Amino acid sequence: MTLSPTFTVSEFIAVCNQSLEYAFTGIVVEGEVASFKINQGKWVFFDLKEGDATINCFIALDNLGVALSDGMRVRVQATPKLTAKGRFSLTVRTILPLGEGNIKKSFDELKRKLVAEGIFDPAKKRPLPANLNKVGVISSTNAAGYLDFLKILDNRWGGINIYTVNTQVQGLDAAAQIIRALDYFNQQGQVEVIAILRGGGSADDLAAFNDEQLARAIAASRIPVITGIGHEIDESLSDLAADVCASTPSNAAERLVPDRQTIQQQVKLMIERVHRQILDQIDTARATNRTTMQQLTQTVIHQIELSLQHVQETSKILDSLSPENTLRRGYAIVTGKLSPGNVVKITTSDKIITTEVKNVTNR
């Protein structure tokens, strides 16, 4: 007769938990939230319901990551456990709301909370670095959005060093993996900007980017973060927390680097504009020189005319004072010694007279 093993209560619970952890590592369970409550500001308790079936759930408040309320449908990743009081429960690691309505409700509640804390404050946003050399990328390397990002980045500029951390971009593990990638880039300090990328998808597919801890990690990053998540109409908490929110992965590439062809065209136009300005300045200088020479010539001619006028006036004065003009006015010039008995010469305008001095009287 084979004897069954005998356990104490605590031993049996421990064996059961070992068996459950081994058999159901990382199980995922979906259901509707009921009896949601927070105890002592640290612990979260709720039930997952599906019809008449109910499972008790537990998670630490710091790990919650989403806003929950009764009636929401969620997917949880958890480990089944038998409590010390003999109750079966799930120890939850991560939670994702399911369905557009539940995701929107969780998003709105968390957004109000983080806005009140200033997590999304525009004053804290940093501009993207110019002249990028090193970009850190967090994405699934198999995703079309990631490949589009690389293609556009290379076509627009090229020569950028890309450092990629491959992560899940949807599902229960996605947020935690992206947070670890952010921590890695910040610890390395090698890149100048971090791009978080995920192409389009349903609300369920993008739900990981509404994780509270991920939003906080993005806002706390020492390196500027740009997000390119989903389509243009999609908005997530990660987008709100980022320094720059691009509408798509392709738009993120466009926001990071300028277009080489556009820059080349701008440079060409600038060179042409400068060339025209130089030619205009040369023409202006030539015209100015011509004007200056004309002004100088006119000034010299004017000075010459003034000098000629002065010479003519002086000549007239000198001419009026000449002996000939004096003789023509009826005067005469007497040469010789004016004393009685001497012969003197008298010159008039038309005659020369020789005569003897008979008498000299002082006036």
TILOTOR-48093 format. One record per residue (C-alpha): residue in three letters; z, x, y. Coordinates in Angstrom, 3 decimals. Last residue first. Example, Ala and Ser with C-alpha at 12.3 -4.5 7.8 and 13.67 -1.06 7.14 Angstrom:
SER, 7.140, 13.670, -1.060;
ALA, 7.800, 12.300, -4.500;
***
This chain:
ARG, -56.222, 53.254, 173.833;
ASN, -56.758, 57.042, 174.364;
THR, -59.663, 58.064, 176.561;
VAL, -62.515, 60.426, 175.583;
ASN, -65.369, 61.252, 178.037;
LYS, -68.884, 62.600, 177.893;
VAL, -69.405, 62.932, 174.156;
GLU, -72.984, 63.967, 173.458;
THR, -75.246, 61.807, 171.363;
THR, -77.026, 61.650, 167.977;
ILE, -77.864, 58.144, 166.784;
ILE, -78.584, 57.044, 163.177;
LYS, -80.087, 53.577, 162.914;
ASP, -80.333, 50.518, 160.609;
SER, -76.798, 49.415, 159.730;
THR, -75.330, 51.735, 162.321;
THR, -74.509, 55.453, 162.122;
ILE, -73.307, 57.382, 165.188;
LYS, -73.497, 61.176, 165.018;
VAL, -71.407, 63.333, 167.422;
VAL, -72.261, 66.156, 169.867;
ASN, -69.265, 67.741, 171.592;
GLY, -69.015, 68.067, 175.411;
PRO, -65.904, 65.899, 175.761;
SER, -63.893, 65.565, 172.509;
LEU, -64.478, 63.348, 169.481;
LYS, -65.248, 65.859, 166.793;
GLY, -68.031, 64.546, 164.478;
THR, -68.839, 61.365, 162.642;
VAL, -68.942, 57.875, 164.127;
ILE, -69.545, 54.917, 161.796;
ALA, -70.776, 51.695, 163.332;
TYR, -69.740, 48.013, 162.984;
GLY, -72.092, 45.136, 163.388;
ARG, -71.291, 43.136, 160.092;
ARG, -74.055, 45.062, 158.391;
LEU, -72.160, 48.295, 159.085;
THR, -69.059, 46.921, 157.235;
ASN, -71.243, 45.827, 154.325;
GLU, -72.639, 49.349, 154.125;
PRO, -69.165, 50.912, 154.367;
SER, -67.913, 49.011, 151.193;
LEU, -64.972, 46.589, 151.581;
SER, -66.935, 43.501, 150.628;
ASP, -68.323, 45.351, 147.653;
LEU, -64.845, 46.278, 146.486;
ILE, -63.734, 42.671, 146.751;
LYS, -66.844, 41.458, 144.990;
SER, -66.423, 44.084, 142.304;
THR, -62.829, 42.994, 141.788;
GLU, -63.998, 39.422, 141.346;
GLN, -66.708, 40.529, 138.952;
VAL, -64.316, 42.711, 137.003;
HIS, -61.793, 39.880, 136.761;
GLN, -64.504, 37.498, 135.567;
LEU, -65.643, 40.071, 133.060;
SER, -62.064, 40.446, 131.778;
LEU, -61.635, 36.681, 131.520;
GLU, -64.940, 36.432, 129.655;
ILE, -63.864, 39.238, 127.317;
GLN, -60.561, 37.496, 126.630;
HIS, -62.408, 34.263, 125.899;
ILE, -64.790, 36.062, 123.591;
VAL, -61.832, 37.624, 121.782;
THR, -60.087, 34.244, 121.412;
GLN, -63.270, 32.573, 120.220;
THR, -63.754, 35.300, 117.641;
LEU, -60.133, 34.957, 116.479;
GLN, -60.449, 31.174, 116.198;
GLN, -63.657, 31.518, 114.255;
MET, -62.090, 34.141, 112.021;
THR, -59.055, 31.899, 111.417;
THR, -61.267, 28.917, 110.618;
ARG, -63.245, 30.982, 108.154;
ASN, -60.018, 32.338, 106.648;
THR, -58.603, 28.822, 106.347;
ALA, -61.775, 27.624, 104.653;
ARG, -61.568, 30.540, 102.255;
ALA, -57.879, 29.912, 101.627;
THR, -58.528, 26.213, 101.059;
ASP, -61.334, 27.006, 98.636;
ILE, -59.032, 29.427, 96.770;
GLN, -56.219, 26.859, 96.738;
ASP, -58.581, 24.214, 95.381;
LEU, -59.744, 26.627, 92.668;
ILE, -56.108, 27.337, 91.732;
GLN, -55.284, 23.613, 91.654;
ARG, -58.303, 22.918, 89.460;
HIS, -57.194, 25.618, 87.017;
VAL, -53.641, 24.242, 87.028;
ARG, -54.987, 20.783, 86.145;
GLU, -57.225, 22.194, 83.418;
ILE, -54.314, 24.174, 81.966;
MET, -52.107, 21.061, 82.039;
LEU, -54.814, 18.980, 80.373;
LYS, -55.105, 21.557, 77.595;
VAL, -51.323, 21.743, 77.228;
GLN, -51.137, 17.951, 76.947;
GLN, -53.915, 17.961, 74.358;
GLN, -52.105, 20.633, 72.355;
ILE, -48.853, 18.681, 72.595;
THR, -50.570, 15.518, 71.365;
GLN, -52.163, 17.424, 68.505;
ARG, -48.814, 18.939, 67.512;
ASP, -47.031, 15.581, 67.481;
PRO, -43.412, 15.990, 68.527;
VAL, -40.590, 16.426, 66.022;
LEU, -37.483, 14.450, 65.027;
ARG, -38.396, 10.970, 66.265;
GLU, -41.697, 10.936, 64.375;
ALA, -39.961, 12.022, 61.161;
ALA, -37.399, 9.229, 61.622;
ASN, -40.265, 6.798, 62.228;
SER, -41.623, 7.621, 58.778;
PRO, -38.195, 7.060, 57.222;
THR, -38.095, 3.634, 58.941;
SER, -36.675, 2.040, 62.120;
ALA, -34.984, 5.193, 63.369;
CYS, -31.314, 5.069, 64.356;
VAL, -30.059, 8.055, 66.344;
ASP, -26.456, 9.283, 66.566;
ALA, -25.633, 7.356, 63.402;
ALA, -22.764, 4.845, 63.188;
LEU, -24.903, 1.770, 63.921;
ASP, -27.526, 2.826, 61.385;
SER, -24.853, 3.436, 58.734;
LEU, -23.405, -0.018, 59.453;
SER, -26.810, -1.401, 58.563;
GLU, -29.735, -2.973, 60.363;
ASP, -33.038, -4.025, 58.804;
ILE, -35.799, -5.478, 60.996;
GLU, -37.775, -2.216, 61.213;
HIS, -37.751, -1.732, 57.441;
GLY, -35.268, 0.092, 55.215;
ILE, -33.198, 3.063, 56.366;
GLY, -34.265, 5.918, 58.628;
THR, -30.974, 7.353, 59.848;
ILE, -30.472, 10.269, 62.221;
VAL, -27.263, 12.312, 62.137;
PRO, -26.057, 14.984, 64.560;
ILE, -23.936, 17.695, 62.856;
ARG, -20.160, 17.481, 63.261;
SER, -20.216, 14.313, 61.161;
ALA, -17.390, 11.890, 62.004;
ALA, -19.681, 8.925, 62.774;
ILE, -21.585, 9.481, 59.524;
ALA, -18.364, 9.745, 57.503;
ARG, -16.996, 6.563, 59.092;
ALA, -20.150, 4.626, 58.223;
LEU, -19.985, 5.958, 54.651;
GLN, -16.337, 4.902, 54.349;
GLU, -17.162, 1.375, 55.513;
ASP, -20.063, 0.862, 53.111;
ASN, -22.896, -1.050, 54.756;
PHE, -25.434, 1.542, 53.592;
ALA, -24.716, 0.618, 49.965;
ALA, -26.056, -2.906, 50.643;
LEU, -29.635, -1.710, 51.018;
ASP, -30.828, -2.748, 47.547;
ASP, -28.881, -6.026, 47.690;
ALA, -30.481, -6.899, 51.042;
SER, -33.873, -6.297, 49.495;
GLY, -35.840, -3.110, 49.880;
GLY, -37.513, -0.784, 52.341;
GLY, -37.332, 2.980, 52.247;
ARG, -34.156, 5.075, 52.327;
LEU, -33.475, 8.144, 54.397;
ILE, -30.417, 9.890, 55.825;
ALA, -31.558, 12.709, 58.143;
ILE, -29.090, 15.461, 59.075;
VAL, -29.686, 17.667, 62.128;
GLU, -29.335, 21.357, 62.974;
VAL, -28.890, 22.635, 59.420;
GLN, -26.780, 25.531, 58.163;
GLY, -23.230, 24.384, 58.833;
GLN, -22.438, 24.708, 55.127;
GLN, -19.334, 22.519, 55.398;
ASN, -21.158, 19.872, 57.427;
PHE, -24.099, 19.851, 55.012;
TYR, -21.798, 19.479, 51.991;
ASP, -19.637, 16.773, 53.592;
LEU, -22.757, 14.724, 54.336;
ALA, -23.909, 15.164, 50.722;
ARG, -20.493, 14.006, 49.460;
ILE, -20.722, 10.899, 51.660;
ILE, -24.234, 10.206, 50.335;
GLN, -22.951, 10.399, 46.760;
ALA, -20.061, 8.028, 47.484;
ALA, -22.385, 5.504, 49.151;
ALA, -24.919, 5.571, 46.309;
ASP, -22.584, 5.151, 43.336;
LEU, -22.522, 1.334, 43.346;
GLY, -26.236, 0.817, 43.747;
GLN, -28.867, 2.006, 46.132;
VAL, -29.849, 5.323, 47.695;
GLN, -28.920, 7.583, 44.806;
THR, -28.739, 11.160, 45.903;
ASN, -30.962, 14.278, 46.088;
VAL, -29.695, 16.738, 48.699;
THR, -32.644, 18.157, 50.615;
TYR, -32.940, 21.235, 52.823;
ILE, -36.161, 21.197, 54.867;
ASN, -37.258, 24.250, 56.880;
ILE, -39.735, 23.121, 59.542;
GLY, -43.060, 25.006, 59.717;
GLY, -45.066, 21.871, 60.325;
TRP, -45.524, 19.816, 63.503;
ARG, -46.949, 16.326, 63.175;
ASN, -48.606, 16.696, 59.785;
ASP, -45.564, 18.381, 58.210;
LEU, -43.091, 15.769, 59.476;
ILE, -45.482, 12.969, 58.510;
LYS, -45.783, 14.229, 54.949;
LEU, -42.084, 14.941, 54.520;
PHE, -41.046, 11.491, 55.778;
ASP, -43.672, 9.751, 53.649;
LEU, -42.299, 11.537, 50.567;
TYR, -38.754, 10.393, 51.405;
GLY, -39.890, 6.818, 51.978;
ALA, -41.743, 6.785, 48.661;
ALA, -38.514, 7.550, 46.810;
ASN, -38.469, 10.193, 44.083;
THR, -36.483, 12.690, 46.157;
SER, -33.763, 10.094, 46.632;
SER, -32.353, 10.773, 50.055;
ILE, -30.145, 13.014, 52.161;
VAL, -32.207, 15.417, 54.266;
GLY, -30.953, 18.472, 56.154;
VAL, -33.314, 19.753, 58.829;
LYS, -33.702, 23.377, 59.890;
ASN, -36.017, 24.721, 62.633;
LEU, -35.864, 22.043, 65.311;
ASN, -37.245, 22.733, 68.774;
ALA, -35.067, 20.096, 70.472;
PRO, -31.778, 18.901, 69.028;
LEU, -31.363, 15.129, 68.674;
PRO, -29.198, 13.590, 71.352;
ARG, -25.528, 12.887, 70.595;
LYS, -23.931, 9.451, 70.427;
LYS, -20.256, 9.286, 71.418;
ALA, -20.917, 7.307, 74.604;
PRO, -22.747, 4.705, 72.511;
ASP, -19.417, 3.752, 70.829;
PHE, -20.164, 2.789, 67.209;
ILE, -16.827, 3.940, 65.741;
GLY, -14.955, 2.579, 68.775;
GLU, -12.120, 1.078, 66.707;
ALA, -12.964, -2.459, 67.862;
VAL, -16.584, -1.843, 66.898;
LEU, -15.412, -0.763, 63.441;
LYS, -13.524, -4.025, 62.825;
ARG, -16.226, -6.270, 64.232;
LYS, -18.843, -4.456, 62.117;
LEU, -16.708, -4.811, 58.994;
GLU, -16.540, -8.591, 59.392;
ASP, -20.243, -8.922, 60.234;
PHE, -21.375, -6.738, 57.326;
SER, -19.191, -8.568, 54.795;
LYS, -20.666, -11.911, 55.894;
LYS, -24.208, -10.551, 55.929;
ILE, -23.802, -9.096, 52.421;
ASN, -22.395, -12.396, 51.195;
GLY, -25.300, -14.365, 52.648;
GLU, -27.968, -11.934, 51.449;
GLY, -26.745, -11.921, 47.871;
LEU, -24.380, -9.495, 46.220;
PRO, -21.473, -7.634, 47.830;
LEU, -20.941, -4.122, 46.482;
ILE, -17.613, -2.774, 45.250;
THR, -16.499, 0.683, 44.139;
ARG, -13.671, 2.189, 42.094;
VAL, -11.999, -0.900, 40.642;
THR, -9.098, -0.771, 38.192;
LEU, -9.888, -3.872, 36.141;
SER, -7.094, -5.937, 34.662;
PHE, -5.402, -7.016, 31.405;
ARG, -1.743, -7.946, 31.745;
GLY, 0.831, -6.400, 29.406;
LYS, 3.460, -5.792, 32.053;
ALA, 2.734, -2.077, 32.015;
THR, -0.859, -2.936, 32.798;
LEU, -3.732, -2.888, 30.300;
LYS, -6.788, -1.295, 31.900;
PRO, -10.508, -1.786, 32.198;
THR, -12.242, 0.870, 34.346;
ALA, -14.314, -0.290, 37.289;
GLN, -17.641, -0.544, 39.072;
VAL, -17.750, -3.855, 40.879;
ARG, -20.596, -6.278, 41.709;
VAL, -19.811, -9.010, 44.168;
ARG, -20.180, -12.732, 44.854;
MET, -18.136, -13.873, 47.821;
GLY, -16.075, -17.044, 47.388;
ASP, -12.814, -15.555, 48.544;
SER, -13.125, -12.803, 51.092;
LEU, -14.115, -9.164, 51.003;
ALA, -15.029, -6.666, 53.737;
VAL, -16.475, -3.518, 52.218;
GLY, -15.372, 0.085, 51.621;
LEU, -12.362, -0.807, 49.457;
ASN, -11.356, 2.781, 48.770;
ASP, -8.689, 3.018, 51.479;
LEU, -7.295, -0.365, 50.351;
ALA, -6.637, 0.935, 46.828;
ILE, -8.298, -1.258, 44.201;
PHE, -7.085, -3.881, 41.707;
CYS, -8.853, -6.615, 39.748;
ASN, -7.675, -9.507, 37.556;
ILE, -10.391, -11.018, 35.350;
THR, -11.157, -14.757, 35.185;
ALA, -13.335, -16.922, 32.916;
ASP, -13.593, -20.688, 33.578;
GLY, -16.918, -20.375, 35.388;
GLU, -17.339, -16.755, 36.356;
LYS, -14.362, -15.444, 38.292;
LEU, -13.353, -11.999, 39.527;
ASP, -9.780, -12.008, 40.741;
PHE, -8.280, -10.164, 43.670;
PHE, -5.699, -7.525, 44.510;
VAL, -5.934, -4.878, 47.226;
TRP, -3.243, -2.272, 47.723;
LYS, -2.205, -0.294, 50.796;
GLY, -1.190, -2.555, 53.706;
GLN, 1.920, -3.568, 51.738;
ASN, -0.153, -5.959, 49.614;
ILE, -3.658, -7.131, 50.476;
LYS, -4.955, -10.420, 49.076;
PHE, -8.058, -11.994, 47.514;
SER, -7.266, -14.957, 45.233;
ALA, -10.930, -15.340, 44.243;
VAL, -14.035, -13.160, 44.401;
GLU, -17.051, -14.340, 42.409;
GLY, -18.446, -12.236, 39.594;
GLU, -20.331, -9.167, 38.492;
VAL, -18.954, -6.409, 36.267;
VAL, -20.060, -2.798, 36.019;
ILE, -18.480, -0.480, 33.464;
GLY, -17.649, 3.083, 34.437;
THR, -16.303, 4.205, 31.057;
PHE, -15.922, 1.206, 28.746;
ALA, -15.286, 2.601, 25.250;
TYR, -13.351, 5.718, 26.204;
GLU, -11.385, 4.050, 29.002;
LEU, -10.619, 1.062, 26.778;
SER, -9.464, 3.228, 23.875;
GLN, -7.245, 5.345, 26.120;
ASN, -5.887, 2.193, 27.740;
CYS, -5.090, 0.651, 24.337;
VAL, -3.353, 3.824, 23.223;
ALA, -1.220, 3.860, 26.407;
ILE, -0.315, 0.166, 26.004;
PHE, 0.683, 0.783, 22.374;
GLU, 2.816, 3.749, 23.335;
SER, 4.565, 1.732, 26.071;
VAL, 5.331, -1.071, 23.629;
THR, 6.559, 1.297, 20.921;
PHE, 4.091, 1.864, 18.218;
THR, 4.099, 1.546, 14.387;
PRO, 1.102, 2.524, 12.397;
SER, 0.151, 0.184, 9.558;
LEU, 1.431, 1.222, 6.116;
THR, -1.126, 1.456, 3.356;
MET, 0.000, 0.000, 0.000;
***
